Amino acid sequence: PTDQVTLDEQIRNRINSELKRLRNDEYAVRQQIEQELAKENTDKDNSLISSDNVANTIKDIKQKVDRHNSKRDLNNFPAIKSSQSELVSCLTTNKDRPLDCHVQMDGFKQAVADAEK
């Protein structure tokens, strides 16, 4: 019986030591996973665009659109405006013969081409 008790005790000690080793291994793996997840989240946070960056980007785009629209404003190009008026007047006068307005059309095309430069 004493040998049996000693054998049971040895088995119990081995099981306990193996459980302890497995728990330590599990803890180490869990720590490693948590560290990698934290690093991954930090990388994602750094790569996300902040609301300030988005606001600045929107502001830049609005300025570009405004500049583009101001370039398209005919008031900035009196040559286009006058040649357009001449063309419209000619077309209105010659409703049945629009081909008679080719001189005004060429003038308008030239004014637009000059403005695009």
C-alpha positions in Angstrom: 0.0 0.0 0.0 2.8 2.4 0.7 4.2 1.8 -2.7 0.8 2.4 -4.2 0.5 5.7 -2.3 3.9 6.8 -3.5 3.2 5.9 -7.1 -0.2 7.8 -6.9 1.7 10.7 -5.5 4.3 10.7 -8.2 1.6 10.5 -10.9 -0.3 13.3 -9.3 2.8 15.4 -9.1 3.6 14.7 -12.8 0.1 15.6 -13.8 0.2 18.8 -11.8 3.6 19.8 -13.2 2.3 19.0 -16.8 -0.8 21.1 -16.1 1.4 24.0 -14.8 3.6 23.8 -17.9 0.6 23.8 -20.2 -0.9 26.8 -18.4 2.4 28.7 -18.7 2.5 27.8 -22.4 -1.1 29.0 -22.9 -0.3 32.2 -21.0 2.7 32.9 -23.2 0.8 32.2 -26.4 -2.1 34.4 -25.2 0.4 37.2 -24.4 2.0 37.0 -27.8 -1.4 37.1 -29.5 -2.5 40.1 -27.5 0.8 41.9 -28.4 0.4 41.2 -32.1 -3.2 42.3 -32.0 -2.3 45.5 -30.2 0.5 46.2 -32.8 -2.0 45.5 -35.6 -4.5 47.9 -34.1 -1.9 50.6 -33.7 -0.9 50.1 -37.3 -4.5 50.5 -38.4 -5.0 53.6 -36.2 -1.9 55.2 -37.8 -3.2 54.4 -41.3 -6.7 55.8 -40.8 -7.3 59.3 -42.0 -8.1 61.7 -39.2 -11.1 63.9 -39.5 -8.8 66.9 -39.7 -7.1 65.4 -42.8 -10.5 64.7 -44.4 -11.6 68.3 -43.7 -8.4 69.7 -45.2 -8.8 67.4 -48.3 -12.4 68.6 -48.7 -11.3 72.2 -48.4 -8.6 71.7 -51.0 -11.1 70.1 -53.4 -13.6 72.9 -52.9 -10.8 75.5 -53.7 -9.9 73.6 -56.9 -13.5 73.5 -57.9 -14.0 77.2 -57.2 -10.8 78.0 -59.3 -12.1 75.8 -62.1 -15.5 77.5 -62.0 -14.0 80.9 -62.0 -12.0 80.0 -65.1 -15.3 79.0 -66.8 -17.0 82.3 -65.9 -17.5 84.2 -69.2 -17.3 87.6 -67.4 -13.5 86.9 -67.1 -13.3 86.5 -70.9 -14.9 89.5 -72.7 -13.7 88.3 -76.1 -15.7 85.1 -75.7 -18.7 87.0 -74.4 -18.7 89.4 -77.3 -18.1 86.8 -79.9 -20.8 84.7 -78.4 -23.2 87.6 -78.5 -22.3 88.2 -82.2 -22.9 84.5 -83.0 -26.2 84.4 -81.2 -27.3 87.6 -82.9 -26.3 86.2 -86.3 -28.1 82.9 -85.7 -31.2 84.7 -84.5 -31.2 86.9 -87.6 -30.5 84.0 -90.0 -32.8 81.4 -88.5 -33.3 79.8 -91.9 -29.7 80.0 -93.0 -27.4 79.3 -90.0 -24.5 78.6 -92.4 -24.3 82.3 -93.1 -22.9 82.7 -89.6 -19.6 80.8 -90.3 -17.5 84.0 -89.8 -19.0 84.6 -86.3 -18.7 80.8 -85.5 -15.0 81.0 -86.4 -14.5 84.1 -84.3 -16.2 82.4 -81.3 -14.1 79.2 -81.7 -10.9 81.3 -81.9 -11.9 83.3 -78.7 -12.5 80.0 -76.9 -9.2 78.6 -78.1 -7.4 81.7 -77.0 -9.0 81.6 -73.5 -8.1 77.9 -73.1 -4.4 78.7 -73.5 
